[in-house]
Amino acid sequence: MLVVIAGLGLVLAHSLRVYFAQSQEIAAVRADIAAKQEQIADLEDKLNRWNDPEYVRSVARVRLGWVMPGEVGYRVIGADGQPLEGAEIETPADREEPGLWWEKMWRSVEIADAPEPEPTPAPSPEPDRTIQPSPAPTPER
């Protein structure tokens, strides 16, 4: 009788192991499906925005620098001669730390308050200050 009970226990243990492994796999697949559905919804939202003429106008203004008839467009040119796209504060990767939203906001204020100094231009080489002999005078006729 003990052998029969032990055999049933082994069969049930194997079945339970398979059941739990499959339930974990099903949960992982459901999470993957939910993530894909969220991504699809995000992409559909982006696609629907392109059907709005105001969105298209704003993108044309920002990305292409277009202006409406009668408007005057301006471009701010940086020191390197390239147009500036707008104010951006980039946080260095080594300073990026997880935290609460107000801590991140305060860090961005600190970064904006202390911008990195612009590199100083390399000093121009000194002009050659050696004295050259004057040319020999030519006889007059």
Secondary structure as the mmCIF struct_conf table of DSSP 4:
data_model
#
loop_
_struct_conf.conf_type_id
_struct_conf.id
_struct_conf.beg_label_comp_id
_struct_conf.beg_label_asym_id
_struct_conf.beg_label_seq_id
_struct_conf.end_label_comp_id
_struct_conf.end_label_asym_id
_struct_conf.end_label_seq_id
HELX_RH_AL_P HELX_RH_AL_P1 LEU A 2 ARG A 49
TURN_TY1_P TURN_TY1_P1 TRP A 50 ASN A 51
HELX_RH_AL_P HELX_RH_AL_P2 PRO A 53 VAL A 59
HELX_RH_PI_P HELX_RH_PI_P1 ALA A 60 LEU A 64
TURN_TY1_P TURN_TY1_P2 PRO A 69 GLY A 70
STRN STRN1 ILE A 77 ILE A 77
TURN_TY1_P TURN_TY1_P3 ALA A 79 ASP A 80
BEND BEND1 GLY A 81 GLN A 82
STRN STRN2 PRO A 83 PRO A 83
HELX_LH_PP_P HELX_LH_PP_P1 LEU A 84 LEU A 84
HELX_LH_PP_P HELX_LH_PP_P2 GLU A 90 PRO A 92
HELX_RH_3T_P HELX_RH_3T_P1 ALA A 93 ARG A 95
HELX_RH_AL_P HELX_RH_AL_P3 TRP A 101 ASP A 113
BEND BEND2 ALA A 114 ALA A 114
HELX_LH_PP_P HELX_LH_PP_P3 PRO A 115 ASP A 128
HELX_LH_PP_P HELX_LH_PP_P4 THR A 130 GLU A 140
#
